[in-house]
Amino acid sequence: MDVVKTVAEMKARSRALASEGSVVGLVPTMGALHEGHLSLIRIASGLADVVVVSVFVNPTQFGPSEDFGRYPRDLEQDAALAEGAGCDVLFAPSVEEMYPSRFATVVHVQRMSQKLCGAFRPGHFDGVTTVVAKLFTIVRPAIAVFGQKDGQQVAIIERMSEDLDLGVEIIRGPTVREADGLAKSSRNAYLSREERSQAPVLYRALEHARALYEGGERNALKVVEAVEECVESDSDAELQFVAAVDSKTLEDLATLRPGAMIALAAFFGKTRLIDNVVLE
């Protein structure tokens, strides 16, 4: 596995791969790799000739009071894990490489970026779409793999890729969970022992929503209220939102249907966790 740290070198590598006719798969990450990321790398490895994994803690998607400064960083460990999962090229640029001093462009996906998490993290998804658009331009992948845990993010990236004719097929990898159902996340490391013991309530609540749907319930409000009650009665979590939306368009739903996503965000102490289930 090669480690590339400059945009110029990554672009040169991308041009060479294109001239060879190689199918390139990209897995964008912010590092602190865990089994969720590794599952995405394995998916890409099965679909592409060459897998590029980016490791970049993107400052533009963090708010002023969020955890950019303390976000876990360990490039050596990330490199070892990525290589073991099938990564061929690790792209690990600096902030200065990705955002030169005169950088002034933002990619904004209207409406979808301003609801759910976007309503509470203004500018967050502009940071995501801008950096992903840059990665697509630099790496020139045919496919890019994102995790369903970040359901709003992947829907927005799908919309951006289609709207801008970027020619990148977006693949959704399933959410990878701990044995007790908690979605794997780099931020789980922030949880205290007590918070960690309570956090699986999010998955239990979402599975309750799935059970209601499979039992015939189609009233979205009733399902949302059931999720809220489950979380609030069985933990000290502070719910930020629970919503029922279309998993592709993020349109609010009054009546549940196949492809509906029940999404939520909650705080355990100072740690914000997100999760979702898609109803089929």
GIFENGI-V490672 format. One line per field, one symbol per residue. phi: phi as a letter, one per 30 degrees, with the letter a starting at -180 (. if undefined). psi: psi as a letter, one per 30 degrees, with the letter a starting at -180 (. if undefined). Layout:
phi->???
psi->???
This chain:
phi->.ccccbddddddddddddddiddcccbdbcihdbedddddddddddcbdbccccbaddddccddcccedcedbadddedddddddjdcbccbddddddbeecdbcbcbcdiddcbheddcbeieddddddddeddddddhddbbcbddecddeddddedddddchdicdccccddcbdecjdddadddddddeddddcededdedddddddddddjdbdddddddddedddddbacdcdcabbcbddcciddccbdaejdccbbbacciccccbaabcdb
psi->kkkkfleeeeeeeeeeeeffgkjkkkjklgahkafeeeeeeeeeefflekkkkkjjjjffgklfgaheegkkkieeeeeeeeeffgkekjjilleeeeilfgkgkkkkjleffglbefffikfefeeeeeeeeeeeeeehlelkklkfeieeeeeeeeeeeeeghfgkkkkkklkkllegfkkkkfffffkleeeeffeffeeeeeeeeeeeefffkfjeeeeeeeeeeeeffglgkjkelkljlkfefgkkkekklkfkkjklklkjbgkkklllkkk.
